[in-house]
Amino acid sequence: MSATGQDGGITPLAARGAGERRSVGDGGNVCAAWGVVLGMRAMTYAEYGEPSTMALTDAPMPKAAPGAVVIRVERASVNPVDWKVMSGGLDGLIEAVFPVIPGWDVAGVVETVGPDTPEFTPGDRVASYGRTDIIHGGTFAEYVALPATSVAAIPDGVDMDAAAGLPLVGLTALRSLETLELTADDTLLIHAASGGVGFLAAQLAREVGATVIGTASAHNHEKLQAIGVTPVTYGDGLVERVREIAPDGVSAVADFVGGVREDTLELLAEGGRHVSIADPSVEETGGRWVWVRPDGPRLRTLLQKVADGALRVEIDRSFALADAAEAFEISRAGTANGKLLIDATR
């Protein structure tokens, strides 16, 4: 998406520079693709494709509908689902309205509130997992509008980086453990325990007193041991390595990588429970395919755990808004050691 030039054509934002962006009502041009006054910088793509097709563009300022807030974005975070959505991987599940602004995680400051939205006031620091029913207006922008029910206040002691890196992975981890009904009596195997979701799930599971075994590459074993998790190397021989630690098997399994159903079933003790966020076929064998849901109150609980030092969000690095495609490529390569953030202020 781009700005309307004086000749009636479409010119990219880069042609006039990020410093020349306009606010709604300042006499700016009208964007033909959106049909409204331009107001903010955003990364957009006009069709499904590769990360390189994203461009820094002008987009309309979002509106604060009843029960919603407009957030001035300070940080967004990259999740694998973002580039999977961009490739068309979720087209069978969620409608996309192009041009699309990607991104579902956000931390920032409330700019405006809609009618009957007493939960927040302008100036509040907030975070959200902002998936909606339509893929269109995401968080890789200077502003985003979201339902107040999906938004949580950021407590003192939590910075914008941690708040932005937490929502999707934290809520996914929490929902997975709640689905498993995990207790202190459980021995939990986490596939991909050093990843974004797995590392938070491991911390939450240890908090409730469960014994946790986590798969990870050898260079991440110390990271897991530091939070009380027994690490095992994934790959061939995994079942035997886990059996050495838990001869009678495990009572619960959380799969955050996919492709491990047979190992899971071989290691589950009788009556054991299992969930996966990556393999819907687990439902054929008594498991649950888990999808995270926007949930402001639960996100607030997780943010408070961060504030209290009970939960740690690892950050790899941040990128300027215009460099979101580079962040996507690093995420796809799987080389990040922590969350990749988008700094919408630069």
C-alpha positions as CSV (number, residue, x, y, z in Angstrom):
1,M,0.0,0.0,0.0
2,S,1.3,3.4,-0.7
3,A,0.5,7.1,-0.9
4,T,-1.4,8.8,-3.6
5,G,0.9,11.1,-5.7
6,Q,-0.1,14.4,-7.2
7,D,-0.4,12.7,-10.6
8,G,-3.0,10.3,-9.2
9,G,-0.6,7.4,-9.1
10,I,0.6,5.4,-6.1
11,T,4.0,6.2,-4.7
12,P,5.7,4.4,-1.8
13,L,6.3,6.1,1.5
14,A,10.0,5.8,1.0
15,A,9.7,8.2,-1.9
16,R,9.0,11.0,0.5
17,G,10.7,9.8,3.6
18,A,9.4,8.5,7.0
19,G,9.9,12.0,8.5
20,E,7.2,13.4,6.3
21,R,4.4,11.1,7.5
22,R,1.1,12.9,8.2
23,S,-1.6,12.8,10.8
24,V,-5.3,12.4,10.2
25,G,-6.8,15.8,9.6
26,D,-3.7,17.7,8.5
27,G,-4.7,17.9,4.9
28,G,-2.9,14.8,3.8
29,N,-3.7,12.8,0.6
30,V,-6.2,10.1,0.4
31,C,-5.0,6.5,-0.1
32,A,-6.9,4.8,-3.0
33,A,-6.3,1.3,-1.5
34,W,-7.9,2.3,1.9
35,G,-10.1,5.2,0.8
36,V,-9.3,7.3,3.9
37,V,-6.9,9.9,5.0
38,L,-3.3,8.7,5.6
39,G,-2.0,8.9,9.1
40,M,0.8,6.5,10.0
41,R,3.7,4.4,8.9
42,A,3.1,0.7,8.6
43,M,4.7,-2.4,7.1
44,T,2.2,-3.9,4.6
45,Y,1.9,-6.5,1.9
46,A,-0.6,-6.5,-0.9
47,E,-0.8,-10.3,-1.5
48,Y,0.6,-13.5,0.0
49,G,4.3,-14.0,-0.6
50,E,7.8,-13.8,0.7
51,P,8.9,-11.4,3.4
52,S,10.7,-9.3,0.8
53,T,7.3,-8.2,-0.6
54,M,6.6,-6.2,2.6
55,A,7.1,-2.4,2.3
56,L,7.0,0.6,4.6
57,T,3.9,2.4,3.6
58,D,1.3,4.9,4.6
59,A,-1.8,3.6,6.3
60,P,-4.9,5.2,7.8
61,M,-5.0,5.9,11.5
62,P,-7.2,3.2,13.1
63,K,-10.4,4.2,14.9
64,A,-11.4,3.5,18.4
65,A,-14.7,1.6,18.2
66,P,-16.9,1.1,21.2
67,G,-15.1,-1.2,23.6
68,A,-11.8,-0.7,21.9
69,V,-8.5,1.2,22.3
70,V,-6.0,2.7,19.9
71,I,-2.5,1.9,21.0
72,R,0.5,3.9,20.0
73,V,2.9,1.1,19.3
74,E,6.4,1.2,20.8
75,R,7.3,-2.5,20.3
76,A,5.8,-5.4,18.3
77,S,7.3,-8.9,18.3
78,V,7.8,-11.4,15.6
79,N,6.3,-14.9,15.9
80,P,6.6,-17.7,13.3
81,V,2.9,-17.5,12.7
82,D,3.4,-14.0,11.2
83,W,5.4,-15.2,8.3
84,K,3.3,-18.3,8.0
85,V,0.2,-16.0,7.7
86,M,2.1,-14.0,5.1
87,S,2.8,-17.1,3.0
88,G,-0.9,-18.0,2.9
89,G,-0.5,-20.8,5.5
90,L,-3.6,-19.8,7.4
91,D,-5.8,-18.8,4.4
92,G,-8.1,-21.8,5.1
93,L,-8.7,-20.6,8.6
94,I,-8.7,-16.8,8.7
95,E,-9.9,-14.3,6.1
96,A,-7.3,-11.8,4.9
97,V,-8.2,-8.3,3.7
98,F,-5.4,-6.8,1.7
99,P,-3.3,-4.8,2.1
100,V,-2.3,-6.5,5.4
101,I,-0.4,-5.1,8.2
102,P,1.3,-8.1,9.9
103,G,1.9,-8.7,13.6
104,W,-0.2,-9.8,16.6
105,D,2.0,-8.9,19.6
106,V,2.2,-5.3,20.8
107,A,3.3,-3.1,23.7
108,G,2.7,0.6,23.8
109,V,0.7,3.4,25.2
110,V,-3.1,4.0,24.9
111,E,-3.7,6.9,22.5
112,T,-7.5,7.0,22.5
113,V,-10.3,4.9,23.8
114,G,-13.7,4.2,22.3
115,P,-17.1,4.8,23.8
116,D,-17.8,2.7,26.9
117,T,-14.2,1.6,27.5
118,P,-13.7,2.4,31.2
119,E,-10.8,-0.1,31.6
120,F,-8.2,2.2,30.1
121,T,-7.4,5.8,29.7
122,P,-5.0,7.6,27.3
123,G,-1.4,7.3,28.5
124,D,-1.8,3.8,30.0
125,R,1.1,1.4,29.2
126,V,-0.5,-1.7,27.7
127,A,0.3,-4.9,25.9
128,S,-1.9,-7.3,23.9
129,Y,-2.0,-10.5,21.8
130,G,-4.0,-8.8,19.1
131,R,-5.3,-11.5,16.8
132,T,-8.7,-10.7,15.4
133,D,-11.1,-12.6,13.2
134,I,-9.8,-10.9,10.1
135,I,-6.1,-10.5,9.0
136,H,-5.8,-6.9,8.2
137,G,-4.7,-4.3,10.7
138,G,-1.8,-5.7,12.7
139,T,0.8,-4.4,15.0
140,F,3.8,-3.6,12.7
141,A,2.7,0.0,12.5
142,E,2.7,3.1,14.6
143,Y,-0.8,2.6,15.8
144,V,-3.2,-0.4,16.2
145,A,-6.8,-0.6,17.4
146,L,-7.8,-3.6,19.5
147,P,-10.7,-4.8,21.7
148,A,-10.2,-3.8,25.3
149,T,-10.8,-7.4,26.3
150,S,-7.6,-8.5,24.6
151,V,-5.5,-5.7,26.2
152,A,-3.7,-5.7,29.6
153,A,-2.1,-3.0,31.6
154,I,1.7,-3.3,31.9
155,P,2.7,-3.3,35.6
156,D,5.6,-1.2,36.9
157,G,8.9,-3.0,36.5
158,V,8.2,-4.5,33.1
159,D,9.7,-2.7,30.2
160,M,8.3,-2.5,26.7
161,D,10.6,-5.1,25.3
162,A,9.5,-7.8,27.7
163,A,5.9,-6.8,27.4
164,A,5.9,-7.0,23.6
165,G,7.7,-10.4,23.6
166,L,5.3,-12.0,26.0
167,P,1.7,-12.1,24.7
168,L,1.5,-14.8,22.1
169,V,4.1,-17.1,23.5
170,G,3.1,-16.6,27.1
171,L,-0.6,-17.1,26.5
172,T,0.1,-20.2,24.4
173,A,2.2,-21.7,27.1
174,L,-0.4,-20.9,29.7
175,R,-3.3,-22.3,27.7
176,S,-1.3,-25.5,27.0
177,L,-0.7,-26.1,30.6
178,E,-4.2,-25.3,31.6
179,T,-5.5,-27.7,29.0
180,L,-3.2,-30.4,30.5
181,E,-4.5,-29.5,34.0
182,L,-0.9,-29.7,35.1
183,T,-0.2,-30.2,38.8
184,A,2.7,-30.7,41.1
185,D,2.3,-34.5,40.8
186,D,3.0,-34.5,37.1
187,T,6.1,-35.2,35.1
188,L,5.9,-33.1,32.0
189,L,7.8,-33.6,28.8
190,I,8.1,-30.4,26.7
191,H,9.2,-30.8,23.1
192,A,11.2,-27.7,22.1
193,A,11.6,-26.4,25.7
194,S,14.2,-23.8,24.8
195,G,12.0,-22.1,22.2
196,G,9.7,-19.1,22.6
197,V,6.7,-21.0,23.9
198,G,8.5,-23.9,25.4
199,F,10.8,-21.8,27.6
200,L,7.8,-19.9,29.2
201,A,5.9,-23.2,29.6
202,A,8.8,-24.7,31.3
203,Q,9.0,-21.8,33.8
204,L,5.2,-21.9,34.4
205,A,5.3,-25.7,34.9
206,R,8.1,-25.4,37.4
207,E,6.2,-22.7,39.3
208,V,3.3,-25.2,39.9
209,G,5.8,-27.8,41.1
210,A,5.8,-30.2,38.2
211,T,8.9,-32.2,37.2
212,V,9.9,-31.0,33.8
213,I,11.9,-32.7,31.1
214,G,12.7,-30.6,28.1
215,T,14.1,-31.3,24.6
216,A,16.6,-28.9,23.3
217,S,19.9,-28.8,21.3
218,A,23.0,-29.3,23.5
219,H,24.0,-25.6,23.5
220,N,20.7,-24.8,25.3
221,H,20.9,-27.4,28.0
222,E,22.4,-25.0,30.6
223,K,19.6,-22.5,29.9
224,L,17.1,-25.2,30.8
225,Q,19.0,-26.4,33.8
226,A,19.1,-22.9,35.2
227,I,15.3,-22.9,35.5
228,G,15.1,-26.4,37.0
229,V,14.4,-28.4,33.8
230,T,16.1,-31.6,33.0
231,P,17.3,-31.3,29.4
232,V,17.5,-34.0,26.8
233,T,18.8,-33.7,23.3
234,Y,16.1,-34.1,20.6
235,G,16.3,-36.4,17.6
236,D,17.0,-40.1,17.2
237,G,17.1,-42.0,20.5
238,L,14.9,-39.4,22.3
239,V,12.6,-42.1,23.7
240,E,15.5,-44.0,25.3
241,R,17.0,-40.8,26.7
242,V,13.8,-39.8,28.3
243,R,13.2,-43.3,29.7
244,E,16.6,-43.0,31.5
245,I,15.2,-40.1,33.4
246,A,11.6,-41.3,33.7
247,P,11.6,-45.1,33.5
248,D,7.8,-45.2,33.9
249,G,7.1,-42.6,31.3
250,V,5.6,-39.2,31.7
251,S,2.1,-38.1,32.7
252,A,1.9,-35.1,30.4
253,V,3.4,-33.9,27.1
254,A,3.4,-30.5,25.5
255,D,4.5,-30.4,21.9
256,F,5.7,-27.0,20.6
257,V,7.5,-28.2,17.5
258,G,5.4,-30.9,15.6
259,G,6.5,-34.2,14.1
260,V,6.9,-35.9,17.5
261,R,3.6,-37.6,18.0
262,E,4.9,-41.2,18.0
263,D,7.6,-40.3,20.5
264,T,4.9,-38.7,22.7
265,L,2.7,-41.7,22.6
266,E,5.6,-44.1,23.3
267,L,6.5,-42.0,26.4
268,L,3.1,-41.3,27.8
269,A,2.2,-43.3,30.9
270,E,-1.3,-44.9,31.1
271,G,-3.8,-42.1,31.5
272,G,-1.4,-39.5,30.4
273,R,-2.4,-36.3,28.6
274,H,-0.9,-34.5,25.6
275,V,-1.3,-31.3,23.7
276,S,0.3,-29.9,20.6
277,I,0.3,-26.4,19.0
278,A,1.9,-27.7,15.8
279,D,0.3,-31.1,15.0
280,P,-3.5,-31.3,14.7
281,S,-3.3,-35.1,14.3
282,V,-2.8,-35.4,18.1
283,E,-6.6,-35.2,18.3
284,E,-6.7,-38.7,16.6
285,T,-4.9,-40.1,19.6
286,G,-6.7,-38.5,22.5
287,G,-4.6,-35.3,22.5
288,R,-5.7,-31.6,22.1
289,W,-4.6,-29.3,19.3
290,V,-4.3,-26.0,21.2
291,W,-4.8,-22.5,19.7
292,V,-4.0,-19.4,21.8
293,R,-6.8,-16.9,22.3
294,P,-6.6,-13.2,23.0
295,D,-7.2,-12.8,26.7
296,G,-6.4,-9.5,28.5
297,P,-6.9,-10.8,32.1
298,R,-4.6,-13.8,31.6
299,L,-2.0,-11.7,29.9
300,R,-2.1,-9.3,32.9
301,T,-1.4,-12.3,35.2
302,L,1.6,-13.2,33.1
303,L,2.9,-9.7,33.0
304,Q,2.6,-9.6,36.8
305,K,4.7,-12.7,37.0
306,V,7.4,-10.9,34.9
307,A,7.2,-8.0,37.2
308,D,7.6,-10.3,40.2
309,G,10.6,-12.0,38.7
310,A,8.8,-15.4,38.4
311,L,8.8,-15.4,34.6
312,R,11.6,-14.3,32.2
313,V,11.2,-13.3,28.6
314,E,14.3,-13.6,26.6
315,I,15.0,-11.0,24.0
316,D,17.4,-11.5,21.0
317,R,17.4,-8.2,19.3
318,S,15.1,-5.4,17.9
319,F,14.7,-4.0,14.4
320,A,13.5,-0.7,13.0
321,L,10.0,-0.9,11.5
322,A,11.3,-0.7,8.0
323,D,13.5,-3.8,8.6
324,A,10.7,-6.2,9.5
325,A,11.4,-8.4,6.5
326,E,14.9,-9.0,7.9
327,A,13.4,-10.0,11.2
328,F,11.1,-12.5,9.4
329,E,14.0,-14.1,7.6
330,I,15.9,-14.6,10.9
331,S,12.8,-16.1,12.5
332,R,12.4,-18.5,9.5
333,A,16.0,-19.5,9.8
334,G,15.5,-20.4,13.4
335,T,18.7,-18.7,14.5
336,A,17.3,-16.3,17.1
337,N,18.0,-16.9,20.8
338,G,15.0,-15.2,22.2
339,K,12.3,-12.9,20.9
340,L,12.8,-10.7,17.8
341,L,11.2,-7.3,18.3
342,I,10.0,-4.5,16.0
343,D,10.7,-1.0,17.3
344,A,7.9,1.1,15.8
345,T,9.5,4.3,17.2
346,R,12.3,4.1,14.7
